[in-house]
Amino acid sequence: MALDPNAFMAAMVNRVNFTDADKALLKAHADWGKEIAPDMAAHFYTYLSSDPEMNEILNSTPDRLHRLHGTFVEWFHEMFTGMDDWGNAYAQRRWRIGLVHVRIGIGPQHVVPAMATVVQEVSKRLKLDGKPEALQEALSQMCMIDLAFIEQAYVEVSAAAVLQETGWSEGLFKRLIAKGAEVA
């Protein structure tokens, strides 16, 4: 069940209908994205730090929170630049970000509301700065694509671990999940 980040990115771009016009709009506002990124990081980590479980993760090593602020600023700005026009490098980086979330124990129950916080705070800032509504839509699409990478990392890592430990085939594993979903 190994994920191909480039193929996954292409599928997500199609699913959210992320267009060349969206790309051009984000690129045209990349400087603005870089300018507001530190403020967005502050909102993001203030929100996450208010949860005791996340606060423990964020502060589990010295300077982790400080490093994460820098990483957030890069991540946020990359949504505007696309790194390589939202191609393979972008997809590979988003996949690695997802795997890091899994590795350090940031569960999906934290990721989804945290991404909602980003979308809400960006929306406020877009209105305050008089930016076009289409920019909010394009940026929201990128947030959802990035969120999909993080969520898919949980699925892929969990499935790979079960398959490795049990020796089950991928087909059997999928049938068991489908059967379990019928019961739930």
C-alpha positions in Angstrom: 0.0 0.0 0.0 2.9 2.3 -0.7 1.8 5.8 -1.6 3.2 7.6 -4.6 3.1 11.2 -3.4 3.2 12.6 -7.0 0.2 10.5 -8.1 -1.6 11.4 -4.8 -1.0 15.1 -5.4 -2.3 14.8 -8.9 -5.5 13.1 -7.7 -6.0 15.7 -5.0 -5.5 18.6 -7.4 -8.2 17.0 -9.6 -10.6 16.4 -6.7 -10.5 20.0 -5.4 -10.3 21.4 -9.0 -7.1 23.3 -8.3 -6.6 25.2 -11.6 -3.8 27.1 -13.3 -5.7 30.3 -12.4 -5.5 29.2 -8.7 -1.8 28.7 -9.1 -1.3 32.1 -10.7 -3.3 33.8 -8.0 -1.3 32.2 -5.2 2.0 33.0 -6.9 0.9 36.6 -7.4 0.3 36.9 -3.6 3.4 34.9 -2.5 5.0 38.0 -0.9 1.8 38.6 1.1 1.8 35.0 2.2 5.3 35.2 3.4 4.5 38.5 5.2 1.6 37.0 7.2 3.1 33.6 7.8 4.6 34.4 11.2 1.2 35.7 12.4 -0.5 32.6 11.1 2.1 30.5 12.9 1.4 32.4 16.1 -2.4 31.7 15.8 -1.8 28.1 14.9 0.5 27.3 17.9 -1.5 29.4 20.3 -4.5 27.2 19.4 -2.5 24.0 19.6 -0.8 24.9 22.9 -4.3 25.4 24.5 -4.8 21.6 24.3 -2.9 19.8 27.1 -2.0 16.7 24.9 -0.7 18.9 22.1 1.0 21.3 24.4 3.0 18.3 25.8 4.0 17.2 22.3 4.9 20.7 21.3 7.1 21.2 24.3 8.5 17.7 24.7 12.0 18.7 23.6 13.8 22.0 24.1 13.2 24.5 21.3 10.8 22.3 19.5 8.1 24.9 19.5 10.5 27.5 18.2 11.7 25.2 15.4 8.1 24.4 14.5 7.3 28.1 14.1 10.0 28.3 11.5 8.7 25.1 9.8 5.2 26.5 9.7 6.3 29.7 8.1 8.1 27.7 5.3 5.1 25.4 4.9 2.6 28.3 4.7 4.7 30.3 2.2 5.2 27.1 0.0 1.4 26.9 -0.5 1.7 30.2 -2.3 4.8 29.4 -4.3 4.1 25.7 -5.1 7.9 25.1 -4.8 8.0 23.4 -8.2 4.5 24.4 -9.5 2.9 22.0 -7.1 4.7 19.1 -8.6 6.9 16.3 -7.3 9.0 18.3 -4.9 5.8 19.8 -3.3 4.2 16.4 -3.1 7.3 14.7 -1.6 7.6 17.5 1.0 3.9 17.2 1.9 4.2 13.5 2.3 7.2 13.9 4.6 5.2 16.3 6.7 2.5 13.8 7.0 4.9 11.1 8.1 6.4 13.4 10.7 3.0 14.0 12.2 2.5 10.3 12.5 6.0 9.7 13.9 5.7 12.3 16.7 2.1 11.3 17.6 0.0 14.2 16.4 -3.3 12.5 15.8 -5.9 13.3 13.2 -8.1 14.6 16.0 -5.7 17.5 16.4 -4.7 18.0 12.7 -8.2 18.7 11.3 -9.2 21.4 13.8 -5.7 23.0 13.6 -6.0 23.2 9.8 -9.5 24.8 10.3 -7.8 27.4 12.5 -5.4 28.2 9.7 -8.3 28.6 7.2 -10.3 30.8 9.7 -7.3 33.1 10.5 -6.3 33.5 6.9 -9.9 34.4 6.0 -9.9 37.1 8.6 -6.5 38.4 7.3 -7.7 38.3 3.7 -10.7 40.5 4.5 -8.6 42.9 6.6 -6.0 43.3 3.9 -8.6 43.6 1.1 -7.5 40.5 -0.8 -9.8 38.8 -3.4 -12.2 36.1 -2.3 -10.7 33.8 -5.0 -7.4 33.9 -3.1 -9.1 32.5 -0.1 -10.6 29.7 -2.2 -7.3 28.8 -3.8 -5.5 28.8 -0.4 -8.3 26.7 1.2 -7.9 24.2 -1.6 -4.2 23.9 -0.9 -4.9 23.6 2.9 -7.3 20.7 2.1 -4.7 19.0 -0.2 -2.0 19.3 2.5 -4.5 18.0 5.1 -5.2 15.0 2.8 -1.5 14.2 2.8 -1.3 14.2 6.6 -4.5 12.1 6.9 -3.3 9.6 4.3 0.0 9.2 6.1 -2.0 7.8 9.1 -3.8 5.3 6.8 -0.6 4.2 5.0 1.5 3.9 8.1 -1.2 2.0 10.0 -1.9 -0.4 7.1 1.8 -1.1 6.5 2.3 -1.9 10.1 -0.6 -4.3 10.2 0.4 -6.0 7.0 4.0 -6.4 8.2 3.1 -7.7 11.6 0.4 -10.1 10.4 1.6 -11.2 7.0 -1.9 -10.6 5.7 -2.4 -9.7 2.0 -3.6 -6.2 1.2 -6.8 -7.7 -0.2 -7.5 -9.5 3.0 -6.8 -6.4 5.0 -9.2 -4.2 2.9 -11.9 -6.9 3.2 -11.5 -7.0 7.0 -11.8 -3.2 7.2 -14.9 -3.1 5.0 -16.4 -5.9 7.1 -15.6 -4.0 10.3 -17.2 -0.9 8.9 -20.4 -2.8 8.3 -20.6 -3.8 11.9 -19.7 -0.3 13.4 
